[in-house]
Each structure stands twice: as C-alpha cells, then as structure tokens.
Amino acid sequence: MNELVWKKVAEKGTIQIGKSKEFEIEGKKIAIFNQDGYHALDSVCVHQDGSIAPEGKIEGDVVECPLHFWHYNIKTGELMDYLKGVKLKKYEVDIRDDGIYLDVD
C-alpha cells in the first residue's frame, strides 16, 4: 500500500476558477486546474512536449494543448483524441485551510 506524500504547492486563491497553472514539484511539471474543483495532471503533452498549462484552453472537463490542439480530460488525464489508451499521470489534490496540496508520490 502506497502512503500519500502531500506537498503544499500553492496558496488558496492562486488559481482562478476556470484557469490553470503549472508548477515544478520534485522535478515534475504538474498542471493544476481549478474547474469544477481542483485537478492535477502531468503538464507535458505527450505529442511534442508542449505545456497544457497555463495557456491550454479549458472547456468543461477538457483542456486543449495550445501547440497542436490535443485534448485531455482534466479529471482523468485521458487523451480524448488521436491515440487510444494514452493518459497523463493524475495527482490527488487536497485543499486545506493553508493551501493547495498534491500527493506527489
């Protein structure tokens, strides 16, 4: 059983509703989305290493990579087009009184 490793990454209010930000945490580029709750994924698109945050366009549960328009579900990390079975790693998010935390293990 894996133990959760929570790391504070931002203050509450840092990411506006409907927006995202990219953070570098322990050498990983992670995108956090504030859309119908907070969601976190690897920030690098599998196509050509473009960043899906903060420039990715968010519509509903889907973010569009700004480089070549690949689409990912922000709640699951699943690529919605082009290749089946491709996912960005998803991270658990915990909103606490003192900030936004991710399980980075």
Contacts in CASP RR format, 6 or more apart in sequence:
PFRMAT RR
TARGET T0000
AUTHOR 0000-0000-0000
METHOD contacts of the structure
MODEL  1
MNELVWKKVAEKGTIQIGKSKEFEIEGKKIAIFNQDGYHALDSVCVHQDG
SIAPEGKIEGDVVECPLHFWHYNIKTGELMDYLKGVKLKKYEVDIRDDGI
YLDVD
2 105 0 8 1.000
3 105 0 8 1.000
4 92 0 8 1.000
4 103 0 8 1.000
4 105 0 8 1.000
5 103 0 8 1.000
5 104 0 8 1.000
5 105 0 8 1.000
6 94 0 8 1.000
6 101 0 8 1.000
6 102 0 8 1.000
6 103 0 8 1.000
6 104 0 8 1.000
7 25 0 8 1.000
7 26 0 8 1.000
7 101 0 8 1.000
7 102 0 8 1.000
7 104 0 8 1.000
8 98 0 8 1.000
8 99 0 8 1.000
8 100 0 8 1.000
8 101 0 8 1.000
9 23 0 8 1.000
9 25 0 8 1.000
9 30 0 8 1.000
9 32 0 8 1.000
9 100 0 8 1.000
9 101 0 8 1.000
9 102 0 8 1.000
10 21 0 8 1.000
10 23 0 8 1.000
10 32 0 8 1.000
10 99 0 8 1.000
10 100 0 8 1.000
11 98 0 8 1.000
11 99 0 8 1.000
11 100 0 8 1.000
12 95 0 8 1.000
12 97 0 8 1.000
12 98 0 8 1.000
12 99 0 8 1.000
12 100 0 8 1.000
14 21 0 8 1.000
14 100 0 8 1.000
15 21 0 8 1.000
15 32 0 8 1.000
15 33 0 8 1.000
15 34 0 8 1.000
15 38 0 8 1.000
15 100 0 8 1.000
16 34 0 8 1.000
17 34 0 8 1.000
17 35 0 8 1.000
18 33 0 8 1.000
18 34 0 8 1.000
18 35 0 8 1.000
18 58 0 8 1.000
19 33 0 8 1.000
19 34 0 8 1.000
19 54 0 8 1.000
19 58 0 8 1.000
20 31 0 8 1.000
20 32 0 8 1.000
20 33 0 8 1.000
20 34 0 8 1.000
20 35 0 8 1.000
20 52 0 8 1.000
20 53 0 8 1.000
20 54 0 8 1.000
20 56 0 8 1.000
20 58 0 8 1.000
20 63 0 8 1.000
21 31 0 8 1.000
21 32 0 8 1.000
21 53 0 8 1.000
21 54 0 8 1.000
22 29 0 8 1.000
22 30 0 8 1.000
22 31 0 8 1.000
22 43 0 8 1.000
22 51 0 8 1.000
22 53 0 8 1.000
22 54 0 8 1.000
23 29 0 8 1.000
23 30 0 8 1.000
23 31 0 8 1.000
23 32 0 8 1.000
24 30 0 8 1.000
25 102 0 8 1.000
25 104 0 8 1.000
26 104 0 8 1.000
28 42 0 8 1.000
28 104 0 8 1.000
29 42 0 8 1.000
29 43 0 8 1.000
29 44 0 8 1.000
29 51 0 8 1.000
30 40 0 8 1.000
30 41 0 8 1.000
30 42 0 8 1.000
30 43 0 8 1.000
30 91 0 8 1.000
30 102 0 8 1.000
30 104 0 8 1.000
31 40 0 8 1.000
31 41 0 8 1.000
31 42 0 8 1.000
31 43 0 8 1.000
31 51 0 8 1.000
31 52 0 8 1.000
31 53 0 8 1.000
31 54 0 8 1.000
31 63 0 8 1.000
32 38 0 8 1.000
32 39 0 8 1.000
32 40 0 8 1.000
32 53 0 8 1.000
32 93 0 8 1.000
32 100 0 8 1.000
32 102 0 8 1.000
33 39 0 8 1.000
33 40 0 8 1.000
33 41 0 8 1.000
33 53 0 8 1.000
33 58 0 8 1.000
33 63 0 8 1.000
33 74 0 8 1.000
35 58 0 8 1.000
35 60 0 8 1.000
35 61 0 8 1.000
35 74 0 8 1.000
36 60 0 8 1.000
36 61 0 8 1.000
38 93 0 8 1.000
38 95 0 8 1.000
38 100 0 8 1.000
39 74 0 8 1.000
39 75 0 8 1.000
39 90 0 8 1.000
39 93 0 8 1.000
40 90 0 8 1.000
40 91 0 8 1.000
40 92 0 8 1.000
40 93 0 8 1.000
40 102 0 8 1.000
41 52 0 8 1.000
41 72 0 8 1.000
41 74 0 8 1.000
41 77 0 8 1.000
41 88 0 8 1.000
41 89 0 8 1.000
41 90 0 8 1.000
41 91 0 8 1.000
42 88 0 8 1.000
42 89 0 8 1.000
43 51 0 8 1.000
43 52 0 8 1.000
43 53 0 8 1.000
44 50 0 8 1.000
44 51 0 8 1.000
44 52 0 8 1.000
44 88 0 8 1.000
45 51 0 8 1.000
45 52 0 8 1.000
45 65 0 8 1.000
45 67 0 8 1.000
45 68 0 8 1.000
45 70 0 8 1.000
45 72 0 8 1.000
45 88 0 8 1.000
46 70 0 8 1.000
46 79 0 8 1.000
46 83 0 8 1.000
46 86 0 8 1.000
46 88 0 8 1.000
47 65 0 8 1.000
47 67 0 8 1.000
47 68 0 8 1.000
47 70 0 8 1.000
47 82 0 8 1.000
48 67 0 8 1.000
48 68 0 8 1.000
50 65 0 8 1.000
50 66 0 8 1.000
50 67 0 8 1.000
51 66 0 8 1.000
52 63 0 8 1.000
52 64 0 8 1.000
52 65 0 8 1.000
52 66 0 8 1.000
52 72 0 8 1.000
52 88 0 8 1.000
53 63 0 8 1.000
55 66 0 8 1.000
56 63 0 8 1.000
56 64 0 8 1.000
56 65 0 8 1.000
56 66 0 8 1.000
57 63 0 8 1.000
57 64 0 8 1.000
57 66 0 8 1.000
58 64 0 8 1.000
58 74 0 8 1.000
61 73 0 8 1.000
61 74 0 8 1.000
61 75 0 8 1.000
62 71 0 8 1.000
62 72 0 8 1.000
62 73 0 8 1.000
62 74 0 8 1.000
62 80 0 8 1.000
63 71 0 8 1.000
63 72 0 8 1.000
63 74 0 8 1.000
64 70 0 8 1.000
64 71 0 8 1.000
65 71 0 8 1.000
65 72 0 8 1.000
70 79 0 8 1.000
70 81 0 8 1.000
70 82 0 8 1.000
71 79 0 8 1.000
71 80 0 8 1.000
71 81 0 8 1.000
72 78 0 8 1.000
72 79 0 8 1.000
72 80 0 8 1.000
72 88 0 8 1.000
73 80 0 8 1.000
75 90 0 8 1.000
76 87 0 8 1.000
76 90 0 8 1.000
77 87 0 8 1.000
77 88 0 8 1.000
77 89 0 8 1.000
77 90 0 8 1.000
78 85 0 8 1.000
78 86 0 8 1.000
78 87 0 8 1.000
79 85 0 8 1.000
79 86 0 8 1.000
79 87 0 8 1.000
79 88 0 8 1.000
91 102 0 8 1.000
91 103 0 8 1.000
91 104 0 8 1.000
92 102 0 8 1.000
92 103 0 8 1.000
93 100 0 8 1.000
93 101 0 8 1.000
93 102 0 8 1.000
94 100 0 8 1.000
94 101 0 8 1.000
94 102 0 8 1.000
94 103 0 8 1.000
95 101 0 8 1.000
END
